[in-house]
Amino acid sequence: MKNKDTLVKSEFVPGVSPFPDGENEEVRDALFPLMTNTAFVGEILLQLPELSQPVLSTQKEWNGLLQWSIDFANKTNLLDEPAAKLMKLGSQEMNFTVRSDNYVNPYKKQRTTTEKPTVTGSEKKKKKAKSIPRGPRMRPEL
C-alpha cells in the first residue's frame, strides 16, 4: 500500500516516464518491491488457485490492490516475456480481464473423464462375511 501511494504521488508514469534515476531514489525503491511482490502473488494465484481465490474474494481491498499492481506492472515495459505471460494469466485467472478462448491454468486441478472419482470409506461396499450354516452336521468317519 505504501509503495502504491509513493508511485501514485510521484511523476512516474509507467511506460511513458524513463526509469527512475538516482534523483528519484524513493520512486525506484517503491518500484522494485511492487514488481517483485506482484510477480510472486501472480505465481501463487496460478499455482494454488483453490487456496488463493477464496482468500482474495473475501479481502476486497487486496483484490483491488492486486488488480492495480498487475495493470501497473504491465504498463512499465520492465517485464520479460515469462513475467508478462505470468501477469496476463494471473489477470485472466482472477477475472480482471476477459479470459481468452484458449485460456487454461496448467496448475488448476481439473477432473478428467478418465479419472475415477474417489470413494470415501463410508461409501465403499462392505464385503459379506462367509456364513456357516448352523445346526447338526455329519461327522467324517475316523
VENPE-V110953 format. One line per field, one symbol per residue. ss: DSSP state (H for helix, E for strand, - for the rest). psi: psi as a letter, one per 30 degrees, with the letter a starting at -180 (. if undefined). A space follows every 10 residues. Layout:
ss->???
psi->???
This chain:
ss->-HHHHHHHH- ---------- -HHHHHHHHH HHHHHHHHHH HHHHHHH-HH HHHHHHHH-H HHHHHHHHHH HHHHH----- HHHHHHHHHH HHH------- ---------- ---------- ---------- ---------- --
psi->eeeeeeeefl gkjkfeklkk afeheeeeff eeeeeeeeee eeeeeefief eeeeefffie eeeeeeeeee eeeeffgfkl eeeeeeeeee eeeghelkkl egkkjffkjk klffkkkkkl effkkkkkkk kkklaklkkk k.
